[in-house]
């Protein structure tokens, strides 16, 4: 993989650019309490984030990362509707950017890289979050978990992003914190970069073999600088 050949950078959102777990955990717990159930520590809910709202609230109802297959559908539907309402009211109260994210994104944009977001978060929450964190206008577009018939780890969002940007797979790289990001990239035959600090269910992201694995977001810029110097 030659990062200096990439012009399109596709970013995951939760766990990659932003730490949204506090607000997600608050909405999960508000939902559970609304249903007469016990809440969970934020640290527990962090390990449930990454597959979209339905999976998250289903894990909350199950009390486990593994979703109980016997959950009544009516209960799941009720909980999801409540969760979306609670989260909409607090989508960016405690959510913060990870260190150096904004500075790095602005530097990448300044250098001519094209940036887009591909997330499993419901689409309606993306722009309010970006606006609240001062990132409006940084990305050409965003695809949410409900924007298309399939979500990551299915490669459809990556293919769709390439088509929207009139870009070849070889021009793009998927950047994320979860196995869903890396598996989607592999299925699309796209290069990938993993970050180790986000939400990946306590698994080592390295086992999914991204092309690069960074501990800090601004290492992306450092690698590009190094490659440019060597070119």
N, C-alpha and C positions, 0 to 999 in steps of 0.2 A: 504493500500500500504506500503510495506517495501522496502525502497530505498536500503537497504544493500543487498537485494536479486537480484537487477538488475545488469546485467553485460553489457548490450547493451544500449547505450544512443543515441537516434536519435534526431538530432537538426534541427530546422528550421534555415534559414540563415538571411534574411532581417528582421530587427526588433527584432531579438533574439540575434544573434552574432554580427551583424554589423548594423550601421546606414548608410544606402545607400540612404536615401531620397534625399540628396543634388544632387547626380549624376543622380538619376532617374528624379528628378524635372527638372534638366538642360536639359536632353534629351527630356522630354515631351515638355518643352517650346521651345526648338530648332525645334522640329517637328511642333508645332503649328505655330510658326513664319514662318517656311518654307512653310506652307500651307496658310499663310496670315491671321492667327488668333492671338488673343491676348493671351499672356502668363498668368500664374497664380502664385501667391506667393508659395514659397516652402511649407509653412505651410498648404496650401490647398491641394497640391499634396500628402503630407504625408498621408492624410486621404483616398487616393485612392490606396495606395500600399497594395499588399497582395494576389492578385488572378492571378498574372502572367502579362506578357507584354501586351497581347491582352486586358485584362480587364483594365489595367492602361491607355493605350492610348485611349481606348474607353471612359473612364471616362473623359480624357482630351478633347476629341472631344465633349463630352456631357456637359462639364463644371460642372459636378456633380458626386457625388458618385454613383448615380443612372444612369445607362447607358440608353441613349435614344434608344428605340427599332427601331426608324425610321432612324437611321444612315445609309447612303448608303454603301453597302458592298464595293464598289470600293473605297470609301473614307477611310474606315477602313483599307483596305488592303494597300493602299498607305501610310497611316499614320503609320501603324505598320512597314512596310519596312523601312521607314525613321527613326522611333524611334530606331529600332534595330541597324541601322548604326551609329546614333548619340551616342547611349549608348555604343556601342562597342569601340568607340573612347575615351570614358571617364569613363570606368566602375569603375575605382578606383582612381579618381582624388581627390574627397572630402569625399569619403566613409571612415569611421573609425570604429574600433572595439569599442563596448561598454566597460565601465570600468571593469577591472579584467577578461575579457573574455579569453584572451590568457593564463594568468597565471592559471586560473581555468581549462581550457581544458588540458593544459600540466600536471597539477597535477592529473587530472582524468586519463589521459593516463598512467602516471607513476604508478598509482595504479592498472592498469590492466583493466580498463574499455575500452570497444570497442566503438568507436565513428564513426558515419556516419551522413551525411546531407541529409535531405529530404526537398526540397524547391520547390516553384512554379516558381522560376526564371528560364528562359531558360538555358539549360545545358551548352551551350557554354560560358556563362559568369561566371560560378562558379569557375573554376580553376584559371582564370586570377585574380579574386577577392581574392581568398585564397592566391595566390602567392604574390599579391601586399600587403597583410596584414600580411605576414609572417606565414601563417598557412598551407603551403604545407606540406603534409606528416602526418598531425595530424589525418586526417579522413581516414577510410578504403576505402570509396567511397562516391560518391554523386549521388543523383537522382534529376534531375531537373523537371520543370513543363512539359517539352516536352519529357522526357525520356520514358514515358509510355502512354498508351491510356487514362488514367485518372490521375488527380492530386488531391491533398487535396482540399476539405474535403473528397473526396473519399478515402477509406482505402487501395486501391490497392498499393500505394507506400510503405505503412507500411508493408503490407503482403510481398511485393517483397523484401524489406530490410531484413525482418526476414529470408526469404528463402535464400538470398544471404549470410547471416551470419550464416546459419544453427542454428538459434536461435528460441526458443519458444516465443510466445506472452508474456508469463509471465516473460520472462527474460528481456524484453525491456520496455523502457519508452520514450514517445514522449515529446519533450521540445520545446515550441514555444510561440510566443507573440500574436497569432491570434486565433479567433474562428475556423478557418480552421484546425489548428493543433489539437485543443481539440476535435472537431467534428470527425476528421479523427481517432483519437485515440479511441474515444468512439465507432465508427463504427467497429473498429478492435478489440474491447474489450481489449484495451491496456491501461495501466496507463499513466497519463499525468502530466506534470508540466507546468504551465503558468508563463510567466514573464509579469509584468504590464507596462513596460516602452516602448514597441514597437509600432507597427502599428495595431490597432484593431478598426478603424473607430469610435473612440471616445466612444466605448462601454466598459463597465466594464467586463473584461475577466472572472471575478468570476461568472457571471451568467451562464457560460457554465460548471461550476463545475469541473475544473481540480483537481487532487488529492492534489496538492500543488500549491500555487500561490506566487511567489517571486517578490520583488521589485528590487532586485539586483542580478546579475548573480552569484556572488560568494556565495550566500546563498545556492546554490546547494551543494557546497563543505562543507559548514558549517553543513548542515543537515547530510551529509554522515559522517562527523567527529563525530557529536553528536551521531548518531546511532551506530557507531563503538565503541564509548566509553561505550555506554549502553549495548552492546551485551555481 
